[in-house]
């Protein structure tokens, strides 16, 4: 009886291990395909600037990199006058 349990558990563990290994292999294949798609979606651009424009461009790149590391949250809500009567929602009543 114990031998039957050992065989049943061994079969279950073996089939579970095979299923996990197949799923892992399938996921690796999907990841490799996605990485290949990412690599193929990049566009190489080679642009030549004169020295003045090149320096300005490098400054823009440097400033943008600094901005990407910024910890501040910018909230731009609007820079124009707001008429509260006309912009309120749900205020229109039909008589």
N, C-alpha and C positions, 0 to 999 in steps of 0.2 A: 504494500500500500504506500509506504514511504517512497519507494522507488518511482511509483506512478506520479506522486507529487513533484519529485525532483525532475522528472522528465517533462512534466507539464510546465513547471516554472522555467526550466531551461529553454523550452520551446518559446515561451512567452517573452523571455528576456532577449533571446536571439532575434525574434521577429521585431521586437520593439527597437533593438539596437540597429537592425537593418533599415527600419523605417526612418529613424532619426538620421542615420548616415545619408540616406537618399535625399531627405529633405534638406540637409545641410549642403549636399552637392548641388541640388537644384538651386538653392539660394545663392551659392557661390557663382553659378553660371549666370543667374539673373544680374548679380552685382557686376560681374565682368562685362556683361552686355551694356549695362547702364554706364559704366565707366568709359567704355568705348564710344557710346553715343555722346557723352560729355566731351570727350577728346575730339570727336569729329565735328562737334558743333562750334568749336572755337574758330575764330577768324584771325589770321595773322595779317596785321597791317604794318606796313613799313612806310613811314612818312618822313620826309626830309624837310627841316625847317632851317631858315637862316638863323644866325646866332642870336639875334634879338628875340625872335619868336620862340626859339628853343628855350631860352632862359625864362621867358614868361610862362611857357608850358610847364617847365620843371617846377616853377613856383606854384602853379595851379595844382599839380600832382602832389607836391609836398603839403600844401594846405588841405587838400582833400583827404590825404592820409591822416593828417592831424585831426580833421573833423570826424573821421570814422571812429577814432578812439575817444571822442568826446563823451563825457558822462552826462551832459546837460540834455534836457528834453525841451525841444522847441515847440511852442504852441502858437500857431498863427491862426487867429480867429477871424480877422477881417480888419480892413482899414478904411471902411466907409461908414457913413451914417446909416443907422438902422431905424426904420419906421416900425415901431412895435405893433401898431394897430394893423398894418397890412401884412406883416410877416408872421403874426401869431397863427398857429394851426388850430383848427376847430372853433374858430370864432365866427364863422359865417352862419347866419340864421336866415332861413327863408320864411317869410310870412305870407 
